[in-house]
Amino acid sequence: MPNSNDQIRAVAWVDDALHLLDQRFLPGREETLVISDCQVAADAIREMVVRGAPAIGITAAYAAVLAARARFAADRGDWRSGFQQDLAVLNQARPTAVNLGWALRHMQEKAETLQGDPVPALLELARSIQEQDIQANRTMGELGAGFIDAGSGVLTHCNTGSLATGGYGTALGVIRSAWSAGKLSAVFADETRPWMQGARLTAWELVRDGIPVTLLVDGAAAHLMKLGKVQWVIVGSDRIAANGDVANKIGTYSAAVAARHHGVKFMVVAPSSTVDMAIASGEDIPIEARSPDEVLALGGQRIAAAGAQAWNPAFDVTPADLVDVIVTERGGVERPDLAKMAAMMK
């Protein structure tokens, strides 16, 4: 159950439907979408109604339940072929987040073992995926907080809290745990352009949970480090390569370079399902390219000069040699490399 520093659930299964807190409208209004169709769920993932690698995977698991229900109702004898087509559509919704494919593989493998109505067993599995994510986040929170000295300031980038996961959060889970332990002197959050997840989502979560937060523009992070205000940068990840290279929200690489220059520690927090041992290095991680309009406009209002073009990668890759520790529910890997990552995942 949520505690005083963990009140938010962005993904839920209620009354036989998938409920998603629409993150496009936060913090201005809280609106929940009730989804009963797999294709609508795929669109919700693609259109950023829900975001954050673990939350995307959980949403996809529940969407697979919707797909199975519809296909079984339409053709009890051959529901699996249509079900596989639906999973393929879901799998293409966001290409970088490895949790999406991970969750769908689990749902597919379960479906292959079932006889009769597949919905009860698949729903049980989807709920288990969400609950396991929450428990893993709490474990990571305690593990990550253990690296932080009392009186530290921390900086985070993008949103890695309950909104991005099943609940509690990854990097923000560490911040929640460290705050509860009385270790933090200050929490800073980058605004995280162009979707402003730090300003809209991370700040909203922390304020709602009573944790003081100071927002800064992305370009101010290096200056903040120079002033000695932060001892740790703590971020999440959408995919981690076998050698410890980390794909995360665009701007993470810049923060890591600045952190190394200023002697600030850099922590990556993500469940082990985010580690992709089939990807040798960050060079092989697919980087989602999003619409230039997200950069050229703000809140539906164009801000760039007419005729200007934009480049809008959603993620960048931070090399493992800039990472001080990767924290998963399996433990912390300091100064990650191929051998250490393989040992953790064994």
N, C-alpha and C positions, 0 to 999 in steps of 0.2 A: 504494500500500500504506500502511497505517497506520504512523505513526512513534511515538516515545516519548510524544508529547503528543496522540496520536490513536489510541486502541486499540479504539474501540467502533463497531459497525455495528448499527443497530436494525432495518434492513430488508435482506433478502438473498434471492436466488433460489438454492435448493439442491435438487438431486435432483428437478427438475421441480415444485417447490412453492415457495410464498411463505413465508418464515420471518420472523416478527415477534417481537422481544423485547418481552414484555408489560410496558409501562411502568406499568401500574396497581399492580404488586407491588414495584417498586423502591423503596428499596434493600434491602428485606427478603429478597427472593429473586429470582434470575434465572431466568425461565421463558420459553421460546420456544414460540410457537404455530406449528404447521405447517398451512398453509391451502391447500386445493386447490379451493375453491369461491368464485366471485365474490361471492355474497351474504354469505358468512361474512367475506370481506375488507371489504365495505361495513359490516357490523356492527362489525368491529374498529376501523375509522376512527371510526364514530359513538360507540363506547363507550370511546374513549381508550386502546385498546391501543397504538395509534400516534398521535402528535400532533406538531405542528409543521408549518407549511405545506409546506416542501419534502418532508418525509418522507411527508406525506399524498399529495402528488402522485406520488411514486415508488411508493408502495404501490398507488395507483389504476392506475398504468401496468402493474404486474405483475398486478393483479387483472383488467385488461382481457385479458391473455394467458390467464388462467384461463377467462374468459368465452368467448373465441374458441375455445379448445380444446374446451370442452364443447359449444358450439353447432355447431362443425364436425363433431364426432363424431356429434351427433344428426341433423344435416341438412346434408349437404355442398352441396346445391343452394341452400339459402336460409338460411345461417347468419347472414347480416348483419342480418336484421330482429331476431332475438333478441339478437344482439350489441349492437345499438343500444339495446334495452330495458335490457340490463344496464348499459351505460354511463350511462343516465339514472338508474338506481338509485344507482350510485356517485356521481354528480354531486350528489346530494342529501344525502350522508352528513354533510358539514360545509359550511354555506353561506358562511362568511366567507373561508376560505382560497382565494385565487384560483388557487394552484398546482394545485389539484384539477381544475378545469375546463381549465386550460392543458394539463396532461398528457393528459387524456382527449381533448381536441381533436387533439393530435398522434397519439394512437393511432387515433382515428377516421379522420383523414385518411390515415394509412398503410394502414389496412384497406381503404379504398376503392380502393386501387391494386393490390391483391393478387389473384392467381389461385391456385387450389389451396389447400393447407394454409397458413393464415395464421400459425400459431404461430411458426415460426422467425423470420420477419421482425419480428413484433411483439415477440418476446422480445429480439431484438437491439436494437430501439428502446428498450424499457424499460430494458435494461442501459445503453444509451447515455445515457438521461436521468439515471440515477443517477450514472454516471461524470462526466458534464458538471457535475452539481451539486457533486460533490466538488472538481473542478478549479476551479469558480467560487468555492467557499468558500475555497480556498487563495489565490486571487487577491484576494478581498475581505479575507482576513486580513492580507495584506501591505499592501494599500491603506489599510485602516483603521488598522493599527498605525502607518502613516506620519504620522497626525495627532496621535499621542500623544507627549508629551514624556517623557523619562526621569524616573523617580522618581514617576510618577503613580499615584494610587489610582483604581480603577474600580469602578463599581456596575453590576450587571446584574439584569434582572428576567425571571422565568419561565425556561424552558430553551430555548436556541438553539444547542445543541451537536450532537454526532454523533447524539444521540437524536432530534433534531428535523429532521434533514437526511439526505442520503445519506451523510454523513461529514464530520468536522472542525468543521462548524458555521458559522453566520453571525456573530452578535455574539460568541458564545463562540469562534469561529474567530479573530476579531480579538484577543480576549483571549489565546488560545493563541499567536498570532504575536507579540504584544507581550511576553508572558512569555518566549518563546524568545529574543527580542531583548534581554532584560534591562531592559525599560523600566518594569516595574510594581513599585511598592512594596507594593501590597496589592490583593486582589480581594475584593469584597463581593457577596453575593447576597441579594436579597429572598426570603423564604419562598414568596411568590406563592400566596395563598389563592384559591379554596378547594381546589384540587387539589395545592397545595404542590409545584409543579414545581421551584422553586428549592431547597427543602429536600431533596426526594427525588431529583431528577434532576441539577440543575446541580452541587450539592455532591458527589453521587456521581461524576459525570464528572470533576470537577477533582481530587478526592481520588485517584481511580483513576489519573489521569495525573500525579500528583505536583505539582500546582499548589495551593499553600495557599489556602484560601478561608474567609472569615468570613461566617456566616449571620446575617441580622437579620430581625426581623419587618417586614412591609411598612410599618407606621406609623412605624418608626424612621429611614426613609431621609432625611427632611428634616433631622432632628437630626444625622445623620451628615454631611450636606452643610454644615450650619451650623458643625460642628466642623472643617471643612476637610480631612476625610479622603479626599475623592474629587475628582478633577478632570474625570472623564468619567462620564456614564451611557451605557451601550452596550446597545442592545436590538435585537431583531429586528422582523419585521413579517409579518402574514398577508395584508395587502393595502395597497398604496400608491396613492392617487388621483393623477390627472393633475396636480393642483396641489401635490403633495407632502404632503398630509395622510396620516397613518399610522394604520392600524388594527393594534393589537397587544393582547396579553393585558391584561385588566382591571388597572388600577393603573399602566399606563404613562403615561397622561395626568397622573396625580398626580405621578409622578416627574419628568415634564417641567416641570410648573409649579414644583415645588420647585427643580429645577435652575436654571431661569431666574432665580428670585428670589435664589439663592445664588451666581450667577455660575459655575455648573458647566456644562460643555459637554455637549451631548446628541447622540449619534450613533445612527442607525438603519442596520442592516446587513441587506440582503436581496438575493436574486438579482433580476435584471431581470424574470424571469417573475412576480415579485410585484407589479410595477408594472402597474396597470390603467388605461390611458389612456382607456378608455371610461367611467370613473367620474370626473366632473368634480371632486368634492370629497369629503371625508369624510362629508358629510351624506348621500351616496348609497350608502355602503357598508353592506350588510346586517350587522347585529350579531346573532350567535347568542345566543338566550336558552336557558340550560340549566336543568335541574331545580332547584327550590328546595331539594330534599333535600341537594344538595351543600354548601349553606351551613348548613342546619339540623342536619346531622350531620357527624361526623368519624370516619373509619374504621369506618363502619357503626353508630356509637353516637350517638344524638341528643344534642346539646349545647345546643340552644335550648329555651326554655320552651315547654311545650305550648300550642298556640294561636297561637304567633308565626308570621308569614309571612316570606318571604324574596324578594329580588330578586337574580337571578343572571345578569347579562350576562357573556358569556365574554370580551368585548373592549371596548375603548374607542378613541376616535379622538383622536390628538394633532395639533393644527393645525400646518401647515408652519412657521408663524412661531415655533414653539418648538423647531424642529429646526435644529441647527447644520450637520449634514452627513448626507446619505444616501449610503451606500456600496453600490454594486452591483459586479458583475464588470466593468462598463463604465467604472467610475471613481467619483469622489466628487463629489457635487453639494452645494456649500455654500450655505446659506440658500436652500433649494429653493423654486421657484415654477413656474408652468405653463410658462413659456418655457424654463427650465433643464431641467425634466423632459422636455419634448418634444425638446430638443436631444440629451439623453442617449439617448433611446429611438429617435431617428431612424435 
